[in-house]
Amino acid sequence: MPASLKTHFLNEEYANPFMNASGVHCMTVQELEELSASKAGAFITKSATTSERQGNPKPRYCSVPLGSINSMGLPNEGFDYYLNYVIKHQEEHPGEAIPFFSVAGMSLKENLNLLERIQESDFKGVTELNLSCPNVPGKPQVAYDFEMTEQILNSVFKFFKKPLGVKLPPYFDFAHFDTMAKILNQYPLAYVNCINSIGNGLYIDVNEESVVVKPKNGFGGIGGEYIKPTALANVRAFYTRLNPDIKIIGTGGIRTGQDAFEHLLCGAAMLQVGTELYKEGVSIFARLEKELKEIMNQKGYSSIDEFRGKLKSL
Ligand code: SIN
């Protein structure tokens, strides 16, 4: 039987597991509509704050040969802009996948307020709480603070009843995988998204003897090929530690169908594409779909569930 990429995720069926990563090609309604019309199985909005934000000074994103460095600083059109869009989209496209909605408050209070507003709204889709933006000067990545993460999730799940996932930064130590998994397992999370960019890398233009992004003296989140092994490790570490009701979204270094296959083998349920979507545009989803199907056909898999999570150990 020819390979099918049909993906079941949180009681929804998607044509394939591919989505954009929040932050790429999802700032404006025009970009979101381009994702909606693309071959992506689902899509997600740019992480919203209460009010519109200009973000960090430019240049703040640079494509480099093995990936990207960014220090965007959460530029976005504000919570209402994206909430109105996702609700309108769900009403105008009944029977189609509802866009995921990403939020990133700057404080516990702001996160709770945004989620309360989603809870009270007509939005019927999935919300992603971004606990891992590395680029706002003076604001450390929330999910590196285990106590704060627990405090946020404790408060959120007192009132939030809609499906909620969290976007995590990469972790680099088994002790941290264990601690974070223990925290996450206490809550009815729909999913965790592994990983955001590897925070605070530095890329240097040797000819200019200079950094390539302006904010934070050139420090920024690293994406693309550089980060695939770290992304795979985080997907695998959480897939093998979290209770099976908490799904994993794999993000990081997906450039080819083979990268996608590897994320799925580690246990990812859906796949987000950032750096390579920025480089190639929305046509990337048709290519990834074709390449992943080719690999599955070569290996004789007709569905993703036949190999998802089945990475072998030696
Ligand atoms: C940004 O806007 O700085 C990127 C978003 C993120 O890494 O969460």
Boltz pocket constraint, residues with backbone or C-beta under 6 A from the ligand:
constraints:
  - pocket:
      binder: B
      contacts: [[A, 22], [A, 23], [A, 47], [A, 70], [A, 71], [A, 72], [A, 73], [A, 74], [A, 75], [A, 130], [A, 132], [A, 133], [A, 134], [A, 135], [A, 136], [A, 196], [A, 197], [A, 221]]
      max_distance: 6.0
